[in-house]
Amino acid sequence: MPDSPTSSGSPFEDSALDVYAVFPTAETWAEGDRGVTCLVWYPADTVVGSLAGAAF
């Protein structure tokens, strides 16, 4: 990951957040699915809403 701050306000290496990408399966790819969903997870607690600017 780049050294620049993330949208959470902290550099990726210092962040308490985990980042995941969900890709199409082979089956849905064959059906034309090209969407990728990016997820941000805060494993220490439950979060409801956006983490943008949270500086974790």
N, C-alpha and C positions, 0 to 999 in steps of 0.2 A: 504494500500500500504506500502511497505517496506520503511525504513528510508534512504535507499541508493539513491544516485543521479540517476535521469532518464537519458536517452540518450540525453535529452535537456540540461543537465548540472546542473539542479537545483533539490533539493528534491521535490518529488511530492506535498507535502503539501504547498510548497512555490511557486509552478509554476503557471503562468498565463494561462497555457494550460489546456484544457479539454481533457479527454481521453474517448473514446467510443469503445465498441465492438459490432459488428454486427454478429448475429448468424443465422443459417439456420432457416427457418420457418418450421412448422410442415409438410407442403406440400413438401418442398425441402428435408427435412430430410428423409421422406418416399421414396424419389427418390435416396437416397444415399449421399446427400450433407452433408459433415462434416466440411466444411471450416468455419473458424472464421476470420473476418477481423477486425483489430484494427485500429482505427482512432485517430489522434491527431488534435485538433482544437484550433486555437487562436481566441477567440471571439472578441477581440478588433480591429481586422483589417483583411484585405485580405492577404493571404499568397500564394505565388506560389513557389513550390519547397519544399525541405526538411527543417524540423525544427531541425534536429539532430545537437546538439552542439550550439543551439541558446541561451541557458541560460535564458530562460523565467522564 
